[in-house]
Amino acid sequence: MQAMFRCFVPAMLLVAALGSGAQAQPAAPAPEAPEPGAELPTDRPGFNAPATVVGRGVVQIEMGWSTVHGRDGLNGSVGPQPLLRIGATDHLEFEFTSAGLAAACVIKCDWHGTDIAAGARYVLPVTPLGISLAMTGLLSVPTGSQAFTSEHLDPLGIVHVDRAFGPIGVSYNYIATRIHDEDGEVAATRSGHGLNVGTSIGRWAPFVNFGWRPVHVDGRAPVLAEAGLAYRLARDVQLDVSATRGLNAAEAMWSLSAGIVLRHRPR
């Protein structure tokens, strides 16, 4: 279980970490800027992160909690999974994130801090063939406790590709990251993939997601399927719930997550 959490920060960036899927609206590029606040681009919930940024002057915080049941019968918890997004321009944002605290239990726990990561996301100003493209670069800093840190500065890069097909939004992520083994001595570059399909029905945004997580130096990559629902509670508030099922022995058997997104827009 601890080995799983040692690699959790890159994953949460996509659970966007890597962690990572649905968005408040389908991934549809707009030829003109929408009314400010009409859309709420979020990385939560889900493994994927869409090809969107929060916008100039916007400060957005995304937080959540996850409970994981491993194939060894052990349970784990991770939270509050903070992701701070600061909009520099209409196409660029800065990101600061962490899994928060992790424990190999659910209720009475011995909590440990995890690594933090910082970086930026840039969305291309053009949408060829109606496809939105973005790139994210993050650097994980070994600030976590001994049980839940990589002990190294590990880079992570994501290419985001979004396309809307009517009311259905499809989002694909290609992930590349440098990771270390449990002893922190062997490093390797690994890649992963995420595919998300979602839509919006009024305030509701259901989604399904499939992911291949690049979190192990050796052995098979964890593969997961995920389904969830986001609810637009207010103009600048979103709630979400999701459930994940591991599709191979390298992934945890299941996990449950819930979260919230809060946004501050410039007046």
Buried (B, 14 or more C-beta within 10 A) or exposed (E): BBEBBBBBBBBBBBBBBBBBBBBBBBBBBEEEEEEEEEBBBBBBBBBBBBBBBBBBBBBBBBBBBBBBBBEEEBBBBBBBBBBBBBBBEBBBBBBBBBBBBBBBBEEEBEBBBBBBBBBBBBBBEEBEEEBBBBBBBBEBBBEBEEBBBBBBEBBBBBBBBBBBEEEBBBBBBEBBBBBBBEEEEEEEEBEBBBBBBBBBEEEEBBBBBBBBBBBBBEEEBBBBBBBBBBBBEEEBEBBBBBBBEBBEEBBBBBBBBBBBBEBEBEE
